[in-house]
Amino acid sequence: MAFEIFIPSSLTFQDYLAVCQCARTLADGYDRKDKSRVRASLAPNLIVDYSLVVPAWGERHFAADAFVEEWLDANHLGVKALATQHLLSVPYFKSVTEDEIVIEWQQLASHGRRVEGEDYASPMCKIGEISDGRSWMQQTFVKINGGWRIRIIRPEVLYHTGDFLNVGRPDHGEDVRPR
């Protein structure tokens, strides 16, 4: 059986722009450690399924504000020594309805641990350890008050370089993340 490329017939250009902007806002929020950007991209309640990246994290359900606080705290992307860049490729639309759009992106999630004692605020801060994750990132968008927001986040790892969990360890070396 041949693979059939899905071409959405009901996707407007405005909706295309809206979901791309929303996904980019989430990625930028992660990398800038900007809670307002992360929150702006999310539906009020969301599902995060990291079981194909870190199986121990599994699938979790969050109120959007709780997700923002947890994922930008000192145990995840809020680690001061951690620099990240989440790059998304061209979107592949898996399904499109009036109220829901499912997109799969190819993603490069680059993680660098700044060298202790350096000025973390400087873009020239030295990076001592790296781990890059290549993945497919599936996001499900739902329409909220006329705008598109992310309701489900589901990455699936292709491969990692480096030690992902070690590079993202909390600033003081003690791992307090749930296992």
C-alpha positions in Angstrom: 0.0 0.0 0.0 1.4 3.4 -1.0 1.6 6.3 1.5 -1.1 8.9 0.7 -0.1 12.5 1.3 -2.8 14.4 3.2 -3.7 17.7 1.6 -6.2 19.6 3.8 -9.1 21.0 1.7 -10.6 23.2 4.4 -7.5 24.9 5.8 -7.5 28.6 5.4 -4.4 30.7 5.0 -5.3 32.5 8.2 -5.6 29.3 10.1 -2.2 28.1 8.7 -0.6 31.3 9.9 -2.3 31.1 13.3 -1.1 27.5 14.1 2.4 28.3 12.8 2.6 31.4 15.0 1.2 29.5 18.0 3.7 26.7 17.7 6.6 29.2 17.3 5.4 31.1 20.3 5.6 28.0 22.4 9.1 27.2 21.2 10.2 30.8 21.7 8.7 30.8 25.2 10.6 27.7 26.1 13.9 29.1 24.8 13.5 32.6 26.3 12.1 31.1 29.6 9.1 33.4 29.0 6.0 32.3 30.9 3.7 34.7 29.1 4.7 33.4 25.6 4.3 29.8 26.7 0.9 30.5 28.3 -0.3 32.5 25.3 0.1 29.3 23.1 -1.8 26.9 25.3 -5.5 25.8 25.6 -6.8 26.1 29.1 -6.3 22.4 29.7 -3.7 20.3 27.9 -2.2 16.9 27.6 1.6 16.4 27.5 2.7 13.0 26.4 6.5 12.6 26.8 6.4 8.8 27.1 8.3 8.4 23.8 11.0 10.8 25.0 11.4 10.0 28.7 9.1 7.1 29.5 9.1 7.8 33.2 7.5 11.2 32.5 4.6 9.5 30.7 1.4 11.3 29.8 0.2 14.0 32.1 -2.8 16.3 32.1 -2.4 20.0 33.1 -4.3 23.2 33.6 -2.3 25.6 31.3 -1.0 27.8 34.2 0.2 24.7 36.1 2.0 23.5 33.0 3.8 26.9 32.6 4.9 26.9 36.2 6.2 23.3 36.1 7.9 23.4 32.7 9.6 26.7 33.3 10.6 25.8 36.9 14.1 24.9 38.2 13.6 21.2 37.4 12.9 21.6 33.7 13.5 24.4 31.2 13.9 27.0 33.9 17.3 25.7 34.9 19.5 28.9 34.8 22.5 27.0 33.4 20.4 25.5 30.6 20.3 27.1 27.2 17.8 25.7 24.7 16.7 26.1 21.1 13.6 24.3 19.8 13.5 24.5 16.0 10.5 23.4 14.0 10.4 22.4 10.4 7.7 22.8 7.9 4.4 21.6 9.3 2.8 18.3 8.1 -1.0 18.6 8.6 -2.4 15.2 9.7 -6.0 16.3 10.1 -8.0 19.5 9.8 -11.5 20.2 11.0 -13.3 23.4 11.9 -12.4 23.0 15.6 -9.2 20.9 15.6 -5.9 20.8 13.6 -3.3 18.1 14.2 0.2 18.9 12.9 3.4 16.9 13.0 6.7 18.8 12.9 10.2 17.6 12.6 12.0 19.2 15.6 15.5 19.8 16.8 15.6 20.5 20.5 19.1 21.6 21.3 20.1 21.7 25.0 23.4 23.3 26.2 24.6 23.5 29.8 26.4 26.8 30.5 29.7 26.6 32.3 29.4 27.3 36.0 30.8 30.7 36.9 30.1 32.2 33.5 27.7 35.1 33.0 24.5 33.2 32.1 22.9 36.3 30.7 25.6 36.7 28.1 25.1 35.2 24.6 28.8 34.5 24.6 28.5 32.3 27.7 30.5 29.1 27.3 28.6 25.9 26.9 30.3 22.9 28.6 27.8 20.1 27.8 25.3 19.5 25.0 22.5 17.2 24.2 20.4 17.6 21.1 17.2 15.7 20.5 15.8 15.0 17.1 12.1 14.2 17.2 8.8 14.4 15.6 6.6 16.8 17.5 2.8 16.3 17.1 0.7 19.1 18.4 -3.1 19.2 18.4 -4.6 22.7 18.2 -8.1 23.6 19.2 -10.1 26.7 18.6 -10.5 28.8 21.7 -12.5 32.1 21.4 -11.8 32.2 17.7 -8.0 31.6 18.0 -5.9 28.4 17.8 -4.2 27.1 20.9 -2.2 23.9 21.7 -4.2 21.2 23.5 -1.9 18.2 23.1 1.9 18.0 22.9 3.4 14.6 21.9 7.0 14.4 20.9 8.5 11.2 19.6 12.3 10.9 19.7 14.3 9.9 16.7 17.6 10.1 18.6 19.6 12.1 21.1 23.2 13.2 21.3 24.7 13.6 24.7 23.1 12.9 28.0 19.7 14.7 27.8 18.7 14.3 31.5 22.2 15.2 32.8 22.5 18.4 30.7 19.1 19.5 32.0 19.8 18.7 35.6 18.8 21.3 38.2 21.3 24.1 38.9 22.7 22.8 42.1 23.3 19.3 40.8 20.5 17.6 42.7 17.9 15.9 40.5 14.5 16.6 42.1 12.5 15.7 39.0 9.8 13.1 39.4 10.8 9.7 38.1 
